[in-house]
Amino acid sequence: MNSTFFSILYPMLHSQQKIIAHTLLVGFSLFANYAWAEGVAWESLNAQQQQTLSAVKEHWNELPPHRQEKLSKGAEKWANMPPEQRERAQENISRFKNLSPEDKALVKEHIQKFRQLPPEQRAALRERWKNMSPEQKETFKNRIRNMSPEQRKELREKIKARKIEQPQ
């Protein structure tokens, strides 16, 4: 994330815009694919995209083309989200914002590793999560949240060992 751009923009945003900006900047652009070279003209964005991205309108043309592309797609995705999904995304952004720098780095690393998995492994993990009961999901989340750094490290080592044991 371009910290200079964000440090200039952030104080000018209202709380709802901050949440949207975090969602878009953190959720959709952290792991951008830098292959796009053209960029997106502000005028080519639809009204909903422009409204969602209004906080960055003044600096839109200064953004790298790949960031414009990711933000425009993210704004479109945001506009099409059901309200409850949007609310969950806002809660996730708030939780992420309150993490320690070490935990933020760990979350980013896990997201990046997940995105690098083959599509069939990602689908299997999504299916496994989908098939868990709400109680199982909550138990899992609480277990992770309440772990000490040492316990997290131990869990990571167990997962790595499991990966080595399982043939790919």
URVEN-V529519 format. One record per backbone hydrogen bond with DSSP energy under -0.5 kcal/mol. CO is the residue of the C=O (numbers start at 1). NH is the residue of the N-H. If there is no record, write none. Layout:
BEGIN
[[CO	NH] [CO	NH]]
END
This chain:
BEGIN
[[1	3] [2	6] [3	7] [4	8] [5	9] [6	10] [7	11] [9	12] [10	13] [14	18] [15	19] [16	20] [17	21] [18	22] [19	23] [20	24] [21	25] [22	26] [22	27] [23	27] [23	28] [24	28] [24	29] [26	30] [29	32] [32	34] [33	36] [41	44] [42	45] [46	50] [47	51] [48	52] [49	53] [51	54] [53	56] [54	57] [56	59] [56	60] [57	60] [59	62] [59	63] [60	63] [64	67] [64	68] [65	69] [66	70] [67	71] [68	72] [69	73] [70	74] [71	75] [72	76] [73	77] [74	78] [75	79] [76	80] [77	81] [78	81] [82	85] [82	86] [83	87] [84	88] [85	89] [86	90] [87	91] [88	92] [89	93] [90	94] [91	95] [92	96] [93	97] [94	98] [96	99] [100	104] [101	105] [102	106] [103	107] [104	108] [105	109] [106	110] [107	111] [108	112] [109	113] [110	114] [111	115] [112	116] [113	117] [114	117] [118	121] [118	122] [119	123] [120	124] [121	125] [122	126] [123	127] [124	128] [125	129] [126	130] [127	131] [129	132] [133	137] [134	138] [135	139] [136	140] [137	141] [138	142] [139	143] [140	144] [141	145] [142	146] [144	147] [148	152] [149	153] [150	154] [151	155] [152	156] [153	157] [154	158] [155	159] [156	160] [157	161] [158	162] [159	163] [160	164] [161	165] [162	166]]
END
